[in-house]
Each structure stands twice: as structure tokens, then as C-alpha cells.
């Protein structure tokens, strides 16, 4: 049973199609990053998954339940940090959590939840109306975590959080995933998504432009990371040969004492450095590559002509088809 | 998850609000205020006169308090984003409406019951002869009218998507239902002037189809404002009670069905 499965999910608002036939699967225990520029359809997708909006066509299943048929029950076992929420200003954090636990039908300890999200003990009994944006975000994250849900749907969860809060958020998400919870992580903070998510989906103009691991997306765009190794002496053929034989190495080039190695994935870089150290005297090394931000720009068509490998909007259709078929097969 | 939990949550939310204080004050004071107004208007007011003055004060204030107590409940929460937080739980939208209705009815009808008890006690204490049947009818119909207006306010609240629209809509509804009996009279006059023969009873019944018209028909004296002689069973208290029950249920049922399908 998938945590989330959509098939041909479509939403039209009058003449505007906010979401085009989305096929997507999120597996249990997976952290799935959902990316897209403003107006791409991310929040519409989440609204459809939570039953906040009715699809024009297609269907969505959450934890095996058909959203259209299940009504409010589709959110059972789901923890939600929604977009555009507001707290109940007169209620304290404890009151919020007690009330949400009752409405969820779960028995959880408000103090444990406050501890988890880092809400200070001194703040737990004062009205949430006086909370800062970050504290409100922590509080609503705590309500999402109440009852140990099987699926967390987080819409811009790091919004308003300070660096400590963002670090804690990462830990919470990773801990949840380690416990087998699926996390649907919609965010503009690409670094956050890259740090915590196993796979990412990039939505552009209501269409799923790509869905894969970050490394997979790099591969598809020819965006292998570049490992630059500076040696004490100009390398001979045997050094280069050994580097070429490392699994995951795409290409090897030299420029005097500097060797540039194209690597597909993180372990390849480590292996290549180890081989270089064994074969020659390494003075320094650096890694550069396509960040998720660059990949995002590539898939959303915002990439400048000089920044990428020439793939443009015309390629998006083909990528979409691939992503959709991956969703089907999963 | 269940209706009592939503009601409990809503009571928690409003417990420190200005709304609660205002509602409590008006509902507790209105009935006894009606008795005092009666004493202010007449030197030795009779039971019927005092009941009429209570109708004047209670009938004018309770409908407005009723709609205002419920109108911002769902629309305001939807407008501000609190509804998203509430609905992030497995709660059905219809359960939210039901829970809020229970909570607001408890608030309004509960306070009004206490206020009516005070008013009736005051009335009984100062007037030697009272009509127990009319007094009981007054209390029951007043509570029924309050229920109808709370339900109407909530029906508006689930139909629109902002608190401002809900407040404007519910006040317009209050004014419309208040004026409707007179509108029916004016219509009767126009139709008569045009030479169309329509029984006056038809327009009298038409005028009593608003909740305020129905309430007034039962409570107000025959011949007094909004009170007409019962010349047909359609103007009797049974039909008027049915009219009030219909206002208390049908708009909210229709509004809830629509709300259940609405995109938030």
C-alpha cells in the first residue's frame, strides 16, 4: 500500500488548469520532496490529497483510502502542516495540542510534542496569538506529529523557522522516516529538500516535470558532480586508468597537475579520492556540481542558456512522460 | 473526531472572546429589560402589556444576537486559516458544522434560558394575574426563535468564505426577516390596488413565513403589531412552530451540503 498514489489527478478552476493529470506515488517510509515555483500547483495537489478541494478528474489515494470516498477519514493517520493556516489565538500551545489530539482521536502528551519541536516550557501555557511566526510553525508541526502518523504532509515546513528550528525540522523528518513514516515535503527551500528527501518531484505549470532522486536528476541532465584533484606531479596513464575504472566515474580529464573526475553519486567521489591518494600524492581536492537549485531551474525552464547543458523547455514533455510512467510503474 | 469534540473545541475558542461577553450580557438582560420597558411605558401595566413589551425587546434583540453569535464561526475560521488546522484532523466538514451549532446554541440558548427565567420571575413577582399557558408559550417560542436565528447565522457562515461577508449577510437576513411581515402587507395593498382579488389571509400567512413573523404571530397580541386574528389553522401556533423549525433546519442543511463540496 502506497502512502500516496494519484492517477490522472486534475484540477481546473474555470478556464485555468491548476494541475494536469498528475500520476505520483510516495511509498511508506519515504521522504518525498515536492518542488515547484509559485503557482506550479503544489498547494493544489496537497489540497486534493487532503480533501480540501475536489478534483476535476482522476483520483487520489492516501494510505490506501480513496480521498473522494473516504471524506474526513482520508486524513486518519495523517499529520498535516497546512499552508496558509492560522492558530487559535486564544488557546495556549497545550490547549491546541490537547484539542487536536481529541479531534484526531489519539492520546498523546502535549509536553512530549512541545519537546520534540523545541517549544519552550515557558511558552506552552500562554495564548498562541502572541507567538512569533516560528513558534506558530513549531506548534502546528507539533499538532501534525500528534499520534505518530503514518504520513506527514508538510507544506513549507521551514517557513519562519530560525536555523536551530530548521536543523530540528531535519532531525524530526529523518527520525520520522527512520520510524517508517512517509513524508510529503513541499518546500521552496531546496537545500532542505536535498538534505532530507529520498526522492523529489518537480512540478511546473501544473505538470510533473520530473520525479527521481536528486542524483538521478543530475544523471538525467548530464549533471554529474565534478571532483577536482590537485596532484603534486602531473599524473601518468596508470593513475588516470585507475580513476576511470572506479564505478560511477563518468569521465576523467587532466590539465597539468589537476585531474577532473565526473562522478555520478556521492560514494564515487570518496572512492575516486581514495584511489588518487593510493596512486599519487594529492595536495588538494574540491567538489563542484549541479545543485538542486540548478536542477530545479533546469526542469522549470528558468535555466539560463549558459548554466546548463542546453536542455530546455522542449525537453520537459519527454521528461514528464518518463516521470508519469515511473509513477505508474511504482 | 466527533461532534461533541468539535463543540468542546469551539467553546474553548470562544470562552475568552468578546463575543461571549456580549452575548451573555444581552441575553441575560433582554427579558428583564423587556419587563422594565413595560413598566416605563405604562403606569399599571397588565400581564398582557408586559408580555408585549418583553416581545418588543426580546424579539428585537435576540434574532440579531443569534445570527451574530454564529455568523463568524465557520466563515471567520475559513478566512483566517483556522479551518485548515481543524480539518487537518479526520473531522468531517458536516461534523464541524454540527459541533459549532451545538456550541453556539449552548451559548445562546443557555444564556437566554437563564435570562428568560429572570424575566419571568420578575413578571410573576410584579403582576398579580398571569397566564401560565401564554408564559410557557412565550418562553418556548422565544427559545425556538433563538435557535432558528443561530442556525440561520451558521447557514450564512458556511455558505460564504469571509467573516465580513458572513456578518453582512446575516445582518441583511435579520433585517429582511424583521421587515418581511410588513413587506407582505405592502404587497397585499399593491395587489388590492391593482384590483386583483386575493384573500387577505394569504398575505397574512405569507407575512408569517419569516421566523420573526411566525414568532410574533404567536407571541404578539391579536390586533397588536404583527399579530393578526387566527382565521385559519395556517395562522395557528402549530404552523408557526413548523415555520420556525423549518428555518432552524433547512437553510443549514442546504448550506452544509454545499460547504461539504466547497474548495477551501
Interface residues (C-beta under 8 A of the other chain):
Chain A: X47 X50 X52 X53 X54 X71 X72 X73 X74 X75 X76 X78 X79 X80 X81 X82 X83 X84 X85 X86 X87 X88 X90 X91 X95 X99 X100 X102 X103 X104 X105 X140 X143 X144
Chain B: X1 X5 X6 X8 X9 X12 X13 X15 X16 X17 X80 X81 X82 X84 X85 X86 X87 X88 X89 X90 X91 X92 X93 X95 X261 X263 X264
